[in-house]
Amino acid sequence: MLDMPLSAEAKAVVAIASYSGVSPEVSTAICLKDEVNVDQEILRKLLISGWGEKIAPYITIAEAQATDEEALRFAQFAVRSGAALIAVSIVRTKNYSKIYLSAHHALADEYSLEVISRLVRLAYSGMIESAIYEMIQGRQLYHSYVERQRMLAKDGADVQETECVLMSPVRISKTGRLAWSEESPRICLNHVVNTEKNSLKEKATSVLLSLLHRSGEVAEGNTVCMSKCWRLTHESGAIGMMTGLTPLPVEDWTSSRPLTRSSLEAQAKFSSGAREALKCCRESELFVNGAFPRGIPASLVVGTAFPVGVDVRQISDSELFLEIEGRFCNKDAASEFLYEWAYILSG
């Protein structure tokens, strides 16, 4: 990746891309008012300020006479095919301009795209120099994160020998409501549920795992995969891949667990327990998004690493957005599972 400093999480993404032949991407949509002049050079200058001049040949920016979905697909496939590391497709309408931005997942995670989206809006509001400054600062924060991660791993200060002998990846029941098949079309289902005020996302995850366990949706295994953002509070403006995988036990998931300051991907080089935990995560058939939400609807995501995915977002003090996706064999059965989950939360 152009001799850039990379986190252990980013290196893992590069390795997977090399093995699969497909470059994983993350994407977002940035909406601007119609009166904003979307000068491509401003955008290019902003992106180069973050990743340096060496990335310039690997940035693709184009205006598309296309639908929003077609424009997004252009950006996504430019990255996935390896034609670009960052691809942008601009669509202009009578009322607004929309920028679709896709980046190689080793360069950015979903949180990073939210930071970049804010800086793009700042740049087009006439504050290009401020946006560039924050972009540079964001990458410097990421470089500091990479160095901190390296030192923690080198010193062995953060290596935990997880008792992975007790871990086994979850397999979804072939006869359950979430049964999936490679031959089935990908389905995305969501529902907004009213809950008690200040009900937390963690409660929804707890209810989900309990429901999975007792309703027979899990055929075998005791561990699902969850994503975790490793940014510290002072790194809220950091731009880079800082999201990793972490095991989530189906039972007793709220019990005390060792706290670490770096990802499994960083620990795996030095810890056999971390390597086994990471392997278990990758082999799970169920993924829970514990990090930042996507910048595009789940239905527009091109590729997913796990057969079944779950996302929970707190959208107000009393509302949760629940989403499940996968190549479900029976859409009605999967919907029934989603509504049972929502019903329990609303009770």
C-alpha positions as CSV (number, residue, x, y, z in Angstrom):
1,M,0.0,0.0,0.0
2,L,2.5,2.6,-1.2
3,D,4.9,2.1,1.7
4,M,2.3,3.6,4.1
5,P,2.3,2.9,7.8
6,L,-0.4,0.4,8.3
7,S,-2.2,-0.9,11.4
8,A,-2.4,-4.7,12.1
9,E,-6.1,-4.5,11.1
10,A,-5.1,-2.8,7.7
11,K,-2.4,-5.4,7.1
12,A,-5.0,-8.2,7.7
13,V,-7.3,-6.6,5.1
14,V,-4.4,-6.4,2.5
15,A,-3.6,-10.1,3.2
16,I,-7.3,-11.1,2.6
17,A,-7.4,-9.0,-0.5
18,S,-4.3,-10.7,-1.8
19,Y,-5.7,-14.1,-1.2
20,S,-9.2,-13.5,-2.6
21,G,-8.2,-11.2,-5.5
22,V,-10.9,-8.7,-4.6
23,S,-10.0,-5.5,-2.8
24,P,-12.6,-4.8,0.0
25,E,-14.0,-1.3,0.0
26,V,-16.0,0.9,2.3
27,S,-18.2,3.6,0.8
28,T,-20.2,6.6,1.8
29,A,-22.5,9.2,0.2
30,I,-21.9,12.9,0.8
31,C,-24.8,15.2,-0.1
32,L,-24.1,18.9,-1.0
33,K,-26.5,21.7,-1.8
34,D,-27.1,22.5,-5.4
35,E,-25.4,25.9,-5.2
36,V,-22.1,24.3,-4.2
37,N,-19.7,24.0,-7.1
38,V,-18.2,20.6,-6.8
39,D,-14.7,21.4,-8.0
40,Q,-12.9,18.1,-8.5
41,E,-9.5,19.6,-7.8
42,I,-10.6,20.6,-4.3
43,L,-11.6,17.1,-3.6
44,R,-8.4,15.6,-5.0
45,K,-6.3,18.1,-3.1
46,L,-8.1,17.2,0.1
47,L,-7.6,13.4,-0.4
48,I,-3.9,13.8,-1.3
49,S,-3.4,15.8,1.8
50,G,-4.4,12.9,3.9
51,W,-2.5,10.0,2.2
52,G,0.3,11.9,0.4
53,E,1.4,12.6,-3.1
54,K,2.1,8.9,-3.8
55,I,-1.6,8.1,-3.7
56,A,-2.4,10.6,-6.4
57,P,-2.2,8.1,-9.4
58,Y,-4.6,5.8,-7.5
59,I,-7.4,8.3,-7.0
60,T,-10.2,8.2,-9.6
61,I,-12.7,11.1,-9.7
62,A,-15.5,11.3,-12.3
63,E,-18.8,12.9,-12.9
64,A,-21.5,10.4,-13.8
65,Q,-24.6,10.9,-16.0
66,A,-26.2,8.1,-14.1
67,T,-28.6,7.2,-11.3
68,D,-27.4,7.4,-7.7
69,E,-27.0,3.6,-7.5
70,E,-25.1,3.4,-10.8
71,A,-22.7,6.2,-9.6
72,L,-22.1,4.3,-6.3
73,R,-21.5,1.1,-8.2
74,F,-18.9,2.8,-10.4
75,A,-16.9,3.9,-7.3
76,Q,-17.3,0.6,-5.5
77,F,-16.1,-1.5,-8.5
78,A,-13.2,0.8,-9.3
79,V,-11.8,0.0,-5.8
80,R,-12.8,-3.7,-5.8
81,S,-11.2,-4.4,-9.1
82,G,-8.0,-2.8,-8.1
83,A,-8.3,0.1,-10.6
84,A,-8.2,2.6,-7.8
85,L,-7.5,2.9,-4.0
86,I,-9.9,5.8,-3.7
87,A,-12.7,6.3,-6.2
88,V,-15.2,9.1,-6.4
89,S,-18.4,9.5,-8.5
90,I,-20.2,12.8,-8.6
91,V,-23.9,13.1,-9.5
92,R,-25.6,16.5,-10.0
93,T,-29.3,17.0,-9.9
94,K,-31.6,20.0,-9.9
95,N,-31.6,20.2,-6.1
96,Y,-28.3,18.8,-4.9
97,S,-25.0,17.3,-5.8
98,K,-24.0,14.0,-4.3
99,I,-20.5,12.6,-3.9
100,Y,-20.1,8.8,-3.7
101,L,-16.7,8.0,-2.3
102,S,-15.2,4.5,-2.0
103,A,-11.9,3.6,-0.4
104,H,-9.8,0.5,0.0
105,H,-10.7,-0.9,3.4
106,A,-7.0,-0.9,4.4
107,L,-7.0,2.9,4.0
108,A,-10.1,3.6,6.0
109,D,-12.9,2.2,8.0
110,E,-16.5,3.5,8.3
111,Y,-15.6,5.9,11.1
112,S,-12.9,7.4,8.9
113,L,-15.4,8.0,6.1
114,E,-17.6,9.9,8.5
115,V,-14.6,12.2,9.3
116,I,-13.8,12.6,5.6
117,S,-17.4,13.4,4.8
118,R,-17.4,16.2,7.3
119,L,-14.1,17.6,5.9
120,V,-15.4,17.4,2.4
121,R,-18.4,19.6,3.4
122,L,-16.1,21.9,5.2
123,A,-13.8,22.2,2.2
124,Y,-16.8,23.1,-0.1
125,S,-18.1,25.6,2.4
126,G,-15.0,27.7,1.6
127,M,-12.8,26.5,4.3
128,I,-10.5,24.3,2.2
129,E,-7.3,25.1,4.2
130,S,-9.0,24.2,7.5
131,A,-10.2,20.9,6.0
132,I,-6.8,20.1,4.7
133,Y,-5.2,20.8,8.1
134,E,-7.7,18.5,9.8
135,M,-7.1,15.8,7.2
136,I,-3.4,16.0,7.8
137,Q,-4.0,15.9,11.6
138,G,-6.3,12.9,11.1
139,R,-3.6,10.9,9.4
140,Q,-1.0,11.9,12.0
141,L,-3.3,10.6,14.7
142,Y,-3.5,7.3,12.7
143,H,0.3,7.1,12.4
144,S,0.5,7.6,16.2
145,Y,-2.0,4.8,16.7
146,V,0.0,2.4,14.5
147,E,3.1,3.2,16.5
148,R,1.3,2.7,19.8
149,Q,-0.1,-0.6,18.6
150,R,3.4,-1.7,17.6
151,M,4.9,-0.8,21.0
152,L,2.1,-2.5,22.9
153,A,2.6,-5.7,20.9
154,K,6.4,-5.5,21.1
155,D,6.5,-5.1,24.8
156,G,4.0,-7.8,25.3
157,A,2.1,-5.4,27.5
158,D,-1.3,-6.1,25.9
159,V,-1.1,-9.8,24.9
160,Q,-3.8,-11.9,26.5
161,E,-3.7,-15.7,26.3
162,T,-7.4,-16.2,25.6
163,E,-8.8,-19.6,26.5
164,C,-9.7,-20.4,22.9
165,V,-10.1,-24.1,23.6
166,L,-13.6,-23.1,24.7
167,M,-14.4,-21.1,21.6
168,S,-16.1,-22.5,18.5
169,P,-17.5,-20.4,15.7
170,V,-21.3,-20.2,15.4
171,R,-23.0,-22.2,12.6
172,I,-26.5,-21.1,11.6
173,S,-29.1,-23.8,11.6
174,K,-30.1,-25.0,8.1
175,T,-33.7,-25.4,9.3
176,G,-33.9,-22.2,11.4
177,R,-35.4,-18.8,10.5
178,L,-32.0,-17.4,9.6
179,A,-31.0,-20.4,7.4
180,W,-28.9,-19.2,4.4
181,S,-27.7,-20.5,1.1
182,E,-25.2,-19.2,-1.4
183,E,-27.8,-19.7,-4.1
184,S,-30.3,-17.4,-2.4
185,P,-30.5,-13.7,-3.2
186,R,-29.1,-11.3,-0.6
187,I,-31.9,-9.9,1.6
188,C,-31.7,-6.8,3.9
189,L,-34.4,-6.4,6.5
190,N,-34.7,-3.6,9.1
191,H,-37.1,-2.3,11.7
192,V,-37.3,0.7,14.1
193,V,-38.4,-0.2,17.6
194,N,-39.5,2.0,20.4
195,T,-37.8,1.0,23.7
196,E,-37.4,2.4,27.2
197,K,-35.7,5.7,27.3
198,N,-32.0,5.5,27.2
199,S,-32.1,1.8,26.3
200,L,-28.6,1.0,25.1
201,K,-27.4,-0.8,22.0
202,E,-25.8,-3.4,24.3
203,K,-29.2,-4.4,25.6
204,A,-30.3,-5.1,22.0
205,T,-27.2,-7.2,21.4
206,S,-27.8,-9.1,24.7
207,V,-31.5,-9.8,23.7
208,L,-30.3,-10.9,20.2
209,L,-27.8,-13.4,21.5
210,S,-30.3,-14.8,24.0
211,L,-32.9,-15.2,21.3
212,L,-30.4,-16.9,19.0
213,H,-29.5,-19.3,21.7
214,R,-32.9,-20.4,22.8
215,S,-34.8,-20.3,19.5
216,G,-32.6,-22.8,17.7
217,E,-31.1,-20.5,15.1
218,V,-27.6,-21.7,16.1
219,A,-26.8,-25.3,15.1
220,E,-23.5,-25.4,16.7
221,G,-20.7,-23.2,18.2
222,N,-20.7,-20.6,20.9
223,T,-18.9,-17.5,19.5
224,V,-20.1,-14.9,17.0
225,C,-17.9,-12.2,15.5
226,M,-18.2,-8.6,16.3
227,S,-16.3,-5.5,15.1
228,K,-14.7,-3.1,17.5
229,C,-13.3,0.4,16.9
230,W,-10.0,0.8,18.8
231,R,-9.8,4.6,18.7
232,L,-9.2,6.4,21.9
233,T,-11.1,9.5,22.9
234,H,-8.4,11.9,21.6
235,E,-8.3,10.0,18.3
236,S,-11.8,10.9,17.3
237,G,-10.5,12.7,14.2
238,A,-8.2,9.9,13.1
239,I,-8.3,8.6,9.5
240,G,-7.3,5.0,8.9
241,M,-8.2,1.4,9.4
242,M,-8.7,1.1,13.2
243,T,-11.5,-1.4,13.4
244,G,-10.8,-5.1,14.1
245,L,-12.6,-8.3,14.9
246,T,-13.4,-9.5,18.4
247,P,-15.1,-12.7,19.7
248,L,-18.6,-12.4,21.3
249,P,-19.8,-15.4,23.3
250,V,-23.4,-16.3,22.7
251,E,-23.9,-17.1,26.4
252,D,-22.7,-15.0,29.3
253,W,-21.5,-12.3,27.0
254,T,-21.7,-9.6,29.7
255,S,-19.5,-11.5,32.1
256,S,-16.1,-10.0,33.0
257,R,-13.6,-10.3,30.2
258,P,-9.9,-9.1,30.1
259,L,-9.7,-5.5,28.9
260,T,-7.1,-4.9,26.2
261,R,-5.8,-1.8,24.5
262,S,-5.1,-3.2,21.1
263,S,-6.8,-5.5,18.6
264,L,-6.7,-9.2,18.1
265,E,-5.0,-8.6,14.8
266,A,-2.2,-6.8,16.6
267,Q,-1.9,-9.4,19.3
268,A,-2.0,-12.4,16.9
269,K,1.7,-12.0,15.9
270,F,2.7,-12.7,19.5
271,S,-0.1,-14.7,21.1
272,S,-1.4,-18.1,20.0
273,G,-4.6,-17.4,22.0
274,A,-5.2,-14.3,20.0
275,R,-4.6,-16.1,16.7
276,E,-7.1,-18.8,17.6
277,A,-9.7,-16.2,18.7
278,L,-9.2,-14.3,15.4
279,K,-9.6,-17.6,13.5
280,C,-12.8,-18.3,15.4
281,C,-14.1,-14.9,14.5
282,R,-13.4,-15.3,10.8
283,E,-15.1,-18.6,10.7
284,S,-18.3,-17.5,12.4
285,E,-21.4,-17.4,10.2
286,L,-22.8,-14.5,12.2
287,F,-21.4,-11.0,12.4
288,V,-22.5,-8.2,14.7
289,N,-21.5,-4.6,13.8
290,G,-20.1,-3.2,17.1
291,A,-18.3,-0.3,15.4
292,F,-19.5,2.6,13.3
293,P,-22.6,2.2,11.0
294,R,-22.1,2.2,7.2
295,G,-22.4,5.3,5.2
296,I,-24.7,3.7,2.7
297,P,-27.8,1.4,3.1
298,A,-27.0,-2.2,3.6
299,S,-28.9,-3.1,0.4
300,L,-26.3,-1.2,-1.6
301,V,-23.3,-2.9,-0.1
302,V,-21.6,-5.0,-2.8
303,G,-19.9,-7.7,-0.8
304,T,-19.9,-9.0,2.8
305,A,-17.5,-11.3,4.6
306,F,-20.0,-13.2,6.7
307,P,-23.2,-15.1,5.7
308,V,-25.4,-13.3,8.2
309,G,-24.9,-9.8,9.5
310,V,-26.6,-7.8,12.2
311,D,-26.5,-4.1,13.0
312,V,-28.1,-2.1,15.8
313,R,-28.1,1.7,15.9
314,Q,-29.5,4.0,18.6
315,I,-31.3,6.7,16.6
316,S,-32.8,8.5,19.6
317,D,-33.3,8.1,23.3
318,S,-36.2,5.8,22.8
319,E,-35.6,4.3,19.3
320,L,-33.4,1.5,18.0
321,F,-32.8,0.7,14.4
322,L,-32.4,-3.1,13.9
323,E,-31.1,-4.6,10.7
324,I,-30.3,-8.2,9.6
325,E,-28.9,-9.2,6.2
326,G,-27.9,-12.4,4.5
327,R,-28.7,-14.8,1.7
328,F,-31.7,-16.1,3.6
329,C,-33.5,-19.2,2.3
330,N,-36.9,-17.8,3.5
331,K,-37.4,-14.0,3.7
332,D,-40.7,-14.4,5.7
333,A,-38.9,-16.5,8.3
334,A,-36.1,-14.1,8.6
335,S,-38.6,-11.2,9.0
336,E,-40.4,-13.2,11.7
337,F,-37.1,-13.5,13.6
338,L,-36.5,-9.7,13.3
339,Y,-39.9,-8.8,14.5
340,E,-39.6,-11.2,17.5
341,W,-36.3,-9.5,18.4
342,A,-38.0,-6.1,18.2
343,Y,-41.1,-7.3,20.2
344,I,-38.9,-8.5,23.1
345,L,-37.1,-5.1,23.1
346,S,-40.3,-3.1,23.1
347,G,-41.8,-5.1,26.0
